[in-house]
Amino acid sequence: APVNYAFGYGSKVFSQGSSIDISNSQIDMILAVSDPLEWHKQNILQHGSDYSFLKFLGPSAINYVSELGAGIYFNPFVDVNINGTPLELKYGITSVDTLIDDLANWSTMYLAGRLHKPVAIVQNSAQLLFLNQYNLTNAVKLSILLLNKRSIKESELYLSIAGLSYMGDPRLKVQGENPDKVKNIVENQFSLFKNLYKPILDNYFPNLIQSAHEDSDSGDRVYHVNLSEEQIANIIIELPRKFRSRLFNMLKEKYGNELSKDTLVQEMIAEPSLKVLTSKSVGSEPIVSYNDILGLTQLSSANLLADIPKRDWEYLPTEYKVGISPFIKKMASDLKQHPETLRWALSQTVEDTVGSSALVQSLKGILTAGVVRSWKYASAKRRKYLQAQQRGKTGR
């Protein structure tokens, strides 16, 4: 069955520390396909034993379950043989559209969060490679706001980025995951994180982040951060749209007076999904020049917004959107003085985004894996948690 994009991740692909026993771990993979229903039809014929009892209900039932939560269907504990070596595989099937949506909008941060960390790309796609750069860049922006420090070490930044996809994860709350997982990932994959993020840090944010110096022993570079009021506003308005909509909803009562005057943010809250520009016949809708958008004419903001189709407001330049938004300006001004408010709102937004989809995915495991394999998987996770706890007590 054809796969458009695929990557491997987890402790069996990249080290997360030798003190945790991973001998019985599975190879974790995500496969993105253009048509999951057709893909499952073919895969059931080819590899029916990979599936739980749901295969007897047919591909449509499997596809329905797949679309719940983060939109992924996992087949765990699949025996494979690679070059004569027996291995155990857990592979998740998702649609290319679901992956694109999460990378662009952070709808669930389930797939986007996995791609915040180093992965082994098996089948690549130019479109998804480009979108993941957008995803990685936003992970840096969000972590800069969460840390809110004038000087940040690379390791600090990577810990924040790697931890995003675990904020609100129900497995951590019920002690079903190694509590040191994020720390182990960053410490043991530091060079891989550097390969992912150093080009972005050195080239993408010249006014926000400047490289200071690097520790010659650890290779841990220090960056100066210019988190001005203007920079806070720019970052907030450029965050992925669905995530940003949740953030605005959380703060709309606090800044209700400004929101009532802010048509732009009202529209952002009302339609949180990214819309792709469509071709339209010339003359069918008002045409606004770039000079008009930058405010180089006598047009007022209100008149200009009235002339731009609402679905296109998202594509206005950042500096213009900030300039005409009383909600964004007030928020940035306030949060510069009281960063704990912003940190709380951002953390809560991440937890709400991650938690709901992760919970549904965990509950789906009983259906997609079956009771026996689900218990086996949960037991393995619990064992890793207890091993980490024991290591903490012995100081090793």
N, C-alpha and C positions, 0 to 999 in steps of 0.2 A: 504494500500500500504506500503511495507516494507521500513524502514528507517535505514541506517547504522550508522549515527551519527547525533545528534541533540543537539542544545543548545539554551537557552533563554538569552536575553540581554535587555538593555534599562531601562528606568525609572520605568516601571511597574514591573520589575524583581528585580532591585536593586535601592535603593534610590539615587536620584541626587539632593536632597535638598527639604525641605518642602515648600519653598517660591514660587515654581512654581506649578501651578495647573495641576496635572496629572490624575484627576478623569476621564477624557475622553480619556486617553492614551490607546494605544493598547499593548498587550503582543507581544513582538518581538521575533521571532524564526527563526533559520536557520536549514533546514533539508538537509543533504547530503545523496544522494541515488546512487546506483550503475548504474542504467540505467534510466535517467530522462524521456526519451520518453515513456518507458513502465510504469513508475511511474505515469506520467500524464494521460495515457490511463486509468489506474485503478482509479485514483483520480477523474477524470471527471465523471466516472460512479457512484462513491460513493458520491462525494461532488461537483457536477457540479455547484451549485449556488455560490461556492467560486470564480469562474472564471468570467472574463469580456467577451465581445463579441468574443474574440479570440477563445473561446471553439468551436464556430460554424465553425471555419476554420480547426479544428481538432488538435490532439496532435502534429503532425509534425510542424505546424505553431507555436504552443506554445513553442516547443523545440527549434525552430530556433530563436525565440525572446529571449528565455532564454540564449542562447549562446552569445548574444551580450553583450558588456561591460564587467562586472565582472563575467558573466556566472551564474546569479541568476535570478529566476522568482518569483516575490512577488505576493501573494494574500492578500490584506489588508482588514480590516474591516469585518472579518469573525466572525459571532456570534457563540460562543461555550458555553457549559454549563458544568462546572466542579463541581461535588458534589452539584448540585443545585444552584450554583452561576453563573449568566450570565456574560460572559466576551467577550471582543473583541480581536481578534487575527490577527496579520499580520505575515504570514509565507513565508519564501523564500526557494525555492527548488534549489539545485545545485547538481552537480555530485561530487562524491568522488574524481575523478581525478582532477577536477577543484580546489577543496579544497587542495588536496595534492600539486598541482602545486603552489598555492599561498603561502602555508606555506613554501615550499622548495625554491621557486625562487623569491617571492615577485613580481609576475607578475603584479598584480593590487593593492595589499595591502588592498583590500576591505574586504575579509574574514580574512586574517592574522591580519589586523588592529583591527577588532572586537575582535579577540582572544588575542590581547595584553592586553585587559582589563578583569576584572572579568566577567565570564559568568556562567550560571547555566547549567551544562551538564545534559541532559535528557537521551540521548542514547550515550554510549561511545564506543571507538574503540582503541585498544592497539596501532595500527599503527599511528592513528591520535594524540593520546596522546603523543607518542614519538616525532612526527614531530612538535607538538606545543611547546614542550620544546626547540627545535631548533629555532622556531619562537620567543619565549620569550627571549631566550639568545641573538638573533640578535637584538631585540628591545633594550636591555640594551646596547649592543655595539654601535649601531647607536646613541643612546641618549647620551652616554658618549662622543662621538666625537662632537655632536652638542653643548653640554654644555661646553666642553673644560675647566673644572675647576679642580683645585688640590684637592678641598674639596667639596663634594656634599651631600646635605641632601636627604634622601629617598623621601620626598615630591616633591623636585625639579625634581628628576629622574622620578618619576611616572607622574608628569605633562608633562614632555617631551615625555614619552612613550605614554600616553593617547592621546596626541595631534597629534601624527604621522598620524593617519587615518583621521584627519580633515584638514591637510595641503593641500591646493589646492581644498578642497571640495567646489563645486559651491554654495551650499546652504548657506554657511557662507558669500560668496561674495555678494549674492543678499538678505542678511538679512532674510534668510528663516530658520535660526537655532539659538537657544539660544547662544549668544556670550560667556556666562559663562559656557557652557556645560562641557568643559574639567575640569575647576576648580571645578565645582559641583561634577563631577564624582569622582575625586581624594579625595576631602575633605570628602565626604559621604561614600566612599568605601575604605578608607585608610587601614583598617585592612585586607580587601580582597586582595588589592594590595600587602600588606606585605606577605600574605600567598602564593601568586603567585611567588613573586620575591626574598624574603629573602633567601630561600635555594640556589638560583642561585647566588646571590650577595655574600653570605658567603662561597660558596664552589667551584664555577666554575672559578673564575678569581683570583687566589691567587697572581699573580704577577702584576695584573692591579688594583684591588680594595681590600682595606683592611678596615675592620670595625674599627671605631675610638671610638665613644661613642654614647649613646642614651639619648635623652631628657626624663627624668623620667615622666614629665607631659604629653607630647604629644605622646611619643613613637616613635618620629621621629629620626631615627638613622643617624649619619653622617659617610660618607665613604671618605677615602683618595684615590685619584686616581693617579696612576703612568702612565701618558700618555706620555711615551717616544717615540722617533722616531720609535723604533722597534715595540712598541705596536701599534702605528698608522698603520704601514705597515701590521702587522698581522691582525688587525681588518678589514682593507679595503679589503684585499684579501680573508677574510673569510665571508664577507657579502653575502647574497643570490645572486645567479648568475645573474639573469636577472636584478635585481636592480643594482648590481655592473657593469654590462655591460653598463647600461645607464649612470652611473657615469663616467666610463672610456670614453665613447663617448663624454661626456660633456667637459672632460679635455684633449682630445687627441690632440687638436691643441696647447694647452699650453705646453704639453710635447711630441710634435710630434717627436723631435729628438730622444728621448729615446724610443718612441713607434716603430720607424722604426727599432730598433735593438732588439725589444722584441717580439719574436715569441709566447711566452706564453700568453701575454696579447692580442696580435692580435687574437689569437684563442679564448680567453675569450670573446672578443667583437663580434667576428663573430658568435659564437654559444651560445647565452645567456640562453638557456633552459637546465636545469639539465638533463643529460643523465644517466640512470641506467646502471651499468655494466652488460653485458650479458655474458653468458657462451660461451666459444669458445674452439674448439678442441686443445689439447696440441700440440705444435709445429707449429700451424698455424700462430702465430705472435711472435715477439721477446719477451723473458721473461727477465725482469729486476729485480734484487733482491733489497730488501729494503736497504741493505748496499750501493748498487750502487746509489740509489736515494738520500741517505744522503751524497753522495760525498766522501765516504770512499775508493773509488778506484781511479784509474788514469783517468777514463772517463771524458772527458770534458763535460760541460753543453750542448753544441751543439750536440755532439754525442749521449748523453743520451736522449735528446728530440727527436732526429731522430729515436731512437729505441723504443720509447713509442708510441703506437697508440694515435692519437690526442684526440680521445674521452675519453681517460683515464687520460689526463693531470690534469683534475680537482681533481683527487684523490691523487696527490702528497702531501707529508707533507708540511704544511704551511711554515716551516722554509726554506725548499728547494726552494719553489716557490718564496719567498721573496728574497732569496739569488741570484737567477739567473735572476731576473726581474729588469732591469734598470729603467723601467717606474715606478714601485711601489717604488723603493728605492728613486728615485728623487722626486716623489710626497710626500712621507713621510717626507723627509728632508726639502723640501720647505714648507710644510704645518705645520710642527712643528714651523717654524719661522713666518709663516703668517697664523694663524688658521682661520682668517676671510674668506680666499679663500676656505678652506675646508668646513667651515660652510655654505657658500653660495652654493657651488656645491652640498653638501648633501641635503640641504633644497630644492633646485631646483629639484633635482632628486626625492625627496619624492613628491613634488607638481605635477611634471609631471606624476608620477606613479599613484597617488591617483586621480588627477583631471580628467584625460581622462575617466577612468572607472566610476567614480562617476557621471560625467555628462551624460554619456550614460545610466546609471542606472536610473537617474532622468527622462530623456526623455522617457525611456521605461515605466515609471509608467503610462503614458497616455494610453498606449496600454494594459498593464497588469492589471491595476486597472479600466480603463474606465475613462471618463472625469469627471463624478460626484464624484467618490471616490477619484480621483487624486486631485480635487479641495478641497475636504474635508480634505485630508491629508496635502496638502500645507497650508491650512488655519490654521490647528492645529499647524503646525510648526511655522507659522508666529505669531500666538497668543503667543506662548512660547517666541519668540524673543521680542515681545512688553512687555510682563510681566517682562522679565529680564531688559529691558530698564527702565521701570517704577520703578522697585525695585532699580535700580542704582540711579535714581533721588531722591528717598525718603530715600536712605541710609539704606535700609533694605534688 
